[in-house]
């Protein structure tokens, strides 16, 4: 009897394990293939809203930095004022001269002497008189320095022939100027020409101020080449890569003050401050279409120019612009403080549809 009971216990436990395993398998199967979730597919409920930004008060400092280089100021050409042959040279290349100093001497033959009778002739004896050979008559002229400075490229040599107007060298003032190119956007930021700037020379002296600031057209600028329209401008696969270089429309020139040690060819940076506007209404430049004088902003739905609820869709509003620091721009009129506008102006770039042309054909 005891042995029969003992033999049933292993069978009983095996049946329990089989039963539990079966229950677990059925549960996993139900979870995997017969989920209790709704049979209807879930619909997205989120919405995309354009980011907004409020008009606020701040201070704008119109400061930017342009990169350029140091160039030696052009000299005054030394030209021969008379033609002839160089006889004397009074200055050497690289010498410092003052305006009016004699640089070299030129002589020019202006005629000949009359022959002189050396021996009297005897007509009865048939002897002709003898005469001296005519001698050249020279005029001597000096060429003087047209300006004060340092001689460079000074090339006269003894017995060298020169003609009137021929350039023999240059007199440089020995001064330097930092020159940097400007884009149209930079020039718009400097319509009220700043009076000074700060220059930093790479590997040179400490930054120093420049008071003689000039802004003008690039020197010897070539005519711009006509721009070709890219038919694939909006195709991300076929559009040509842009160089990213903006067209140069002007130059800023800043004279290096006397006493600063610089050399032609050194890299330099010019930091320009072209105005400060304190406690003014500002917006990010991304919210304004237009960069100078006038622009367009897009009022958010439910806001008017004063920031009050209006219940209207986003609308264009013309505004007047002031200073900009490249990140924020001053709003001088058209909006009131706290008005909500789109943080980014709506894009005007057409959406490229790679299947559109196939649909038209087929």
C-alpha positions in Angstrom: 0.0 0.0 0.0 2.8 2.4 0.9 4.6 1.6 -2.3 1.5 2.3 -4.4 1.0 5.7 -2.7 4.7 6.6 -3.3 4.4 5.7 -7.0 1.4 8.1 -7.5 3.2 11.2 -6.1 5.7 11.7 -9.0 2.8 11.2 -11.5 0.7 13.8 -9.6 3.5 16.4 -9.7 4.2 15.8 -13.3 0.5 16.4 -14.1 0.6 19.7 -12.2 3.7 20.9 -14.1 2.1 20.0 -17.5 -1.1 21.8 -16.5 0.9 25.0 -15.4 3.0 24.9 -18.6 -0.2 24.7 -20.7 -1.7 27.7 -18.9 1.4 29.8 -19.4 1.5 28.9 -23.1 -2.1 29.8 -23.6 -1.5 33.2 -21.9 1.5 34.0 -24.0 -0.4 33.1 -27.2 -3.2 35.4 -26.2 -0.9 38.3 -25.5 0.9 37.8 -28.8 -2.0 37.4 -31.2 -5.2 38.3 -29.4 -4.4 41.6 -27.6 -7.2 43.2 -25.8 -6.6 46.6 -27.4 -9.2 48.3 -29.5 -9.6 47.0 -33.0 -9.6 50.5 -34.4 -6.2 51.9 -35.3 -5.1 54.8 -33.0 -5.3 58.2 -34.7 -2.7 60.8 -34.1 -4.0 63.6 -31.9 -0.9 65.9 -31.8 -0.7 69.1 -33.8 2.3 71.0 -35.2 2.3 74.7 -34.3 4.6 77.3 -35.7 6.9 78.7 -32.9 6.0 82.2 -31.8 8.1 85.0 -30.4 7.0 88.2 -28.6 8.2 91.7 -29.3 10.3 92.7 -26.3 12.6 95.5 -25.2 16.4 95.2 -25.3 19.7 96.9 -26.3 21.3 96.4 -29.7 24.9 97.1 -30.3 25.7 97.0 -34.1 29.1 95.5 -33.9 30.7 93.1 -36.4 34.2 91.9 -37.4 35.6 91.7 -40.9 38.9 90.0 -41.9 41.4 91.7 -44.1 45.1 92.3 -44.4 47.8 95.0 -44.1 48.9 96.8 -47.3 51.5 99.4 -47.9 50.1 102.7 -49.0 50.8 103.4 -52.7 53.6 105.7 -53.5 54.0 108.7 -55.8 55.8 107.8 -59.0 59.2 109.5 -59.8 59.2 110.5 -63.4 61.9 112.0 -65.6 60.9 115.6 -66.3 63.5 116.0 -69.0 64.9 113.7 -71.6 68.6 112.9 -71.9 71.4 110.9 -70.3 71.8 110.3 -66.6 75.0 111.9 -65.4 74.8 112.0 -61.6 72.8 110.1 -59.0 72.3 111.7 -55.7 70.0 109.2 -53.9 69.9 105.4 -53.4 67.0 103.0 -53.5 65.4 102.7 -50.0 66.6 106.2 -48.9 64.3 108.6 -47.1 63.9 111.8 -49.0 62.0 115.1 -48.6 59.9 116.8 -51.2 62.2 118.8 -53.5 65.4 116.8 -52.8 67.5 116.3 -55.9 67.4 112.6 -57.0 69.5 112.6 -60.2 70.8 114.8 -63.0 70.2 114.5 -66.7 72.0 116.2 -69.5 70.6 116.8 -73.0 72.5 117.9 -76.1 70.9 121.1 -77.3 73.3 122.1 -80.1 76.9 122.4 -81.3 79.6 125.0 -81.1 80.7 127.0 -84.2 83.9 125.7 -85.9 87.0 127.8 -85.0 89.8 128.5 -87.5 92.9 126.6 -86.5 95.3 127.6 -89.3 95.0 130.3 -91.9 95.0 129.1 -95.4 97.0 130.5 -98.4 94.8 130.9 -101.4 97.8 131.7 -103.7 99.6 128.6 -102.5 96.4 126.6 -102.7 96.3 125.9 -99.0 92.9 125.6 -97.4 92.4 126.8 -93.8 91.7 124.3 -91.1 88.8 124.4 -88.7 88.1 122.8 -85.3 85.5 120.1 -84.9 82.2 121.4 -83.6 81.6 120.4 -80.0 78.2 119.4 -78.5 76.4 121.9 -76.2 74.6 120.3 -73.2 71.9 121.5 -71.0 71.8 120.0 -67.5 68.6 119.3 -65.6 67.8 117.9 -62.1 65.0 115.6 -61.2 63.6 116.2 -57.7 61.5 114.2 -55.3 57.7 114.9 -55.9 56.9 114.0 -52.3 58.5 113.0 -49.0 58.9 109.4 -48.2 61.0 106.3 -49.0 62.4 105.6 -52.4 61.5 102.2 -53.9 62.2 100.7 -57.3 64.6 103.6 -58.0 66.5 102.4 -61.1 68.5 105.2 -62.8 72.1 104.3 -63.9 74.9 106.4 -65.1 74.8 107.0 -68.9 71.2 105.6 -69.0 69.0 107.4 -71.4 65.6 108.6 -70.1 62.6 110.2 -71.8 60.1 112.7 -70.5 57.5 111.0 -68.3 59.4 107.8 -67.9 58.9 106.3 -64.4 62.2 105.8 -62.6 60.8 104.7 -59.2 58.4 105.5 -56.5 58.3 107.4 -53.2 56.2 105.6 -50.7 54.9 107.4 -47.6 56.1 104.5 -45.4 52.6 104.2 -44.0 50.2 101.2 -44.0 46.5 100.6 -44.2 44.3 97.7 -43.2 41.9 96.8 -46.0 38.9 94.4 -45.8 36.2 93.5 -48.2 32.5 94.2 -47.4 29.3 92.5 -48.5 26.1 94.4 -49.2 24.7 93.3 -45.8 27.7 94.8 -44.0 27.4 98.0 -45.9 23.7 98.3 -45.0 24.7 98.1 -41.4 27.1 101.0 -41.9 25.1 103.6 -43.7 25.8 105.9 -40.8 29.5 105.7 -41.3 31.3 104.9 -38.0 34.0 107.2 -36.8 36.5 104.6 -35.6 37.3 100.9 -35.4 39.5 98.5 -33.5 42.3 96.7 -35.4 43.8 93.4 -34.4 47.0 92.2 -36.2 47.7 88.5 -36.3 51.0 88.0 -34.5 51.4 91.8 -34.2 51.0 94.5 -31.5 48.1 94.8 -29.1 44.7 95.8 -30.7 44.7 99.5 -31.4 42.1 102.1 -32.5 41.9 103.5 -36.0 40.3 106.9 -36.3 40.7 107.5 -40.1 38.1 105.0 -41.3 37.0 105.0 -45.0 34.3 103.0 -46.7 34.1 102.9 -50.5 34.0 100.8 -53.6 36.6 98.0 -54.1 39.7 99.2 -55.9 39.9 98.0 -59.5 36.8 95.8 -59.1 36.0 93.8 -62.2 32.5 93.8 -63.5 30.4 91.0 -62.0 29.7 88.0 -64.1 26.0 87.5 -65.0 24.3 84.9 -62.7 22.9 81.9 -64.5 19.6 80.5 -63.2 19.9 77.0 -61.9 16.9 74.9 -63.1 17.6 72.4 -60.3 18.0 74.9 -57.5 15.5 73.0 -55.3 16.6 69.5 -56.2 18.7 68.2 -53.3 20.3 65.7 -55.6 21.0 67.7 -58.7 21.6 71.2 -57.4 25.2 72.5 -57.5 26.9 73.1 -54.2 27.0 76.7 -53.4 30.4 78.3 -52.6 28.8 80.3 -49.8 30.8 83.3 -50.6 28.8 86.6 -50.7 29.5 89.1 -53.5 32.0 91.9 -52.5 30.4 95.3 -52.9 32.8 97.5 -51.0 35.9 97.9 -49.0 36.7 99.3 -45.6 40.1 101.0 -45.2 41.6 101.9 -41.9 45.0 103.7 -41.7 47.5 102.3 -39.2 48.4 105.0 -36.7 52.0 106.2 -36.7 54.1 104.3 -34.2 52.5 100.9 -34.7 54.9 98.4 -36.2 53.2 96.4 -39.0 54.3 94.9 -42.3 52.5 94.5 -45.6 50.7 91.2 -46.0 49.9 90.5 -42.3 46.4 89.2 -41.6 44.2 91.6 -39.6 40.7 91.9 -38.3 38.7 95.1 -38.1 36.0 95.3 -35.4 33.5 98.0 -36.3 30.8 99.4 -33.9 28.3 101.3 -36.0 25.7 102.4 -33.4 24.0 101.4 -30.2 20.2 101.4 -29.5 19.1 101.1 -25.9 15.7 100.0 -24.5 14.2 99.5 -28.0 11.7 97.0 -29.3 13.4 94.0 -30.9 12.7 90.8 -32.7 14.9 88.0 -33.9 16.1 88.5 -37.5 14.5 85.2 -38.4 11.1 86.7 -37.7 11.5 89.6 -40.2 11.5 89.4 -43.9 13.8 92.2 -44.9 17.1 93.5 -43.5 17.2 97.2 -43.8 14.8 100.1 -43.3 11.6 98.2 -43.9 10.4 94.7 -43.3 7.5 92.3 -43.0 6.5 90.3 -40.0 3.7 87.7 -39.5 1.3 88.3 -36.6 0.3 85.1 -35.0 -3.4 84.1 -35.0 -5.2 85.7 -32.0 -2.8 88.6 -31.7 -2.8 92.1 -33.1 0.0 94.7 -33.4 -0.5 95.7 -29.8 -0.4 92.1 -28.5 -4.1 91.9 -27.8 -6.4 89.0 -28.9 -7.8 89.7 -32.3 -9.1 86.3 -33.4 -7.6 86.5 -36.8 -5.3 84.3 -38.8 -1.6 85.2 -39.1 -1.3 88.3 -41.3 1.5 90.3 -42.8 2.4 93.5 -41.0 4.8 96.1 -42.4 7.3 97.4 -40.0 10.2 99.9 -40.0 13.6 98.6 -38.9 16.5 100.2 -37.1 19.9 98.8 -36.0 20.7 95.1 -36.1 23.4 93.0 -34.5 22.9 90.1 -36.8 20.8 88.2 -34.3 18.1 90.8 -33.3 16.8 93.8 -35.2 15.2 96.9 -33.9 11.6 97.5 -34.7 11.0 101.3 -34.8 7.4 101.3 -35.8 4.5 98.9 -36.8 4.4 96.7 -33.7 3.9 97.2 -30.0 5.6 95.5 -27.1 4.4 91.9 -26.4 2.9 91.4 -29.8 3.3 87.7 -30.9 4.7 87.0 -34.3 5.9 83.9 -36.1 9.5 83.2 -35.1 10.4 82.1 -38.6 9.0 83.8 -41.8 7.1 81.4 -44.0 9.3 79.8 -46.6 8.9 80.8 -50.2 10.9 77.8 -51.5 8.7 75.6 -53.5 8.4 72.0 -52.4 10.2 69.7 -54.8 8.2 66.7 -56.1 10.3 64.2 -57.8 7.3 62.3 -59.2 5.5 65.4 -60.6 7.1 65.2 -64.0 6.3 61.5 -64.3 2.7 62.2 -63.5 2.6 64.9 -66.2 4.0 62.6 -68.8 2.0 59.5 -67.9 
